[in-house]
Amino acid sequence: MSMTLLHLELGVLSVLQDLVDTGLMLMVVVGFKTKLAALMLVICLLCINVTFSAFWNVPTYIAIHNFLKYDFFQTTSGIGGLLLVALGPGGVSVDKEKKEW
């Protein structure tokens, strides 16, 4: 899903965004500074999601509205997964109790 964020355009900002996003994705996959990379990727994805998938700006009778809505919530679910990687399961998880045994 994250590879679909690459625009492969020749604009300076587009190339910079593609390089930063690819670098952060590779850092998460490899496991190098995973929490920091996941948080940075969450911030990037939030900005991209709100600007490019703004389905609330498109009237509901236009077909692209449904596609943008689907893309928005698909990216939001990916952001949730990255937040789980970055912040962990929390204090009420079963794993916390297992560590104390």
Protein Blocks (a to p, Z undefined) as FASTA:
>chain_A
ZZmmpnoiabfklmmmmmmmmmmmmmmmnopaklmmmmmmmmmmmmmmmmmmmmklpcfk
bmklmmmmmmmmmmmmmmmmmmmmmnonbjkbmklmmmmZZ
